[in-house]
Every structure is written in C-alpha cells, then in structure tokens.
Amino acid sequence: MRFGKGISAKRLAEILGVSKAMVSHYESGRYKPSAKVIIRLERFFGIPAGELLAESDAEEDYRRLGSSERPTR
C-alpha cells in the first residue's frame, strides 16, 4: 500500500510512531501491528481496519504458499 502512495518506509514509520525496522517487519509478516498502529494505518490510508487485516492475511497466504503470483482481491 505504501508503494502506491509513493511513501518511504522511513516516512511511514514516522507517521505510525514506530521504527523503520518495525515497518519492515510488518511488511514481511514477521510481526503483526498493534491495534494502535492499525488505527493509524486505517486513518492514513483511508481503508477500514477489516480490509487492512484481510489484505495482510492474503499476503501471509502468498508468502506461505511461495507463489510466483500475488493474490488478487
């Protein structure tokens, strides 16, 4: 999502109040964001939390399957 907005990991980290490394962990699926961070993501991207969580589940499925194609929504 951040790529679509043309925003760097550093800038998103500042917006979310977390480290750049934590943004990387969220994006890789290593860690899940806290409720507070999800609310900040929701506000910044203008996407309901349910959709954010559904997208992260799809990304997790994609990584787990090792698919060469990204999931579509």
N, C-alpha and C positions, 0 to 999 in steps of 0.2 A: 504494500500500500504506500509506503513512504516513497518508493521509487516513482510511482505515479504522480506524486506531489512534488517530485524533484527535491526532496529534503534529505540531508545527510544524516547518518547515524548520530553524529555529534549533536546536531540541532534537535533531533527528536529526543535524545537523552536529556537535553536541557529543558525541553517542553514537559517531559514526563517526570523530571526530577530524579533521574537515575543516571548511572554511568553509561558511557558508550559501550562498554563491555556487556552490561546488562541488556542493552538493546540487542546486541549480537546474540546473546543467549536466548532472548525471547524469539528472535527471528529463526534461530536454528532449532528451536523447540526444546532446548536443554532445560530451560526454566519457564514456568507459566507466570504471567504478570499478576500482581496482587489486584484486589478489587479497586483500590485507589488508582492504580495505573490503568486498569481497564476503563474506568470512568474518564480519565484524562484522554485516553485514545479515542473513546467514543466522542468526546467533545471536539477534539482536534480534527478528526476525520469526518465527523458528522454521520457516523454509522452507528446504529444501535448495537449495544453490547452483545446481544444474541447473534447478530451477523458476524461480529468480530470473532466470537468464540467458535461459530460454525466454520469460519474460514481457517482458524488455527487448527481445528480438527481435520479439515480437508488437507492442510499442509502436512500435518502429522501422518495421515494415511499415506500421502505421497512419499514422504521420506521412508516410512516403514516398508512400503512395497518396493522402493528403489526404482520406481517407474521412470521411464525416459520422458514421459509426458506429464505435464502438470494437470491437476484436477481442474475441471471446469465447473462453474456454478451458474 
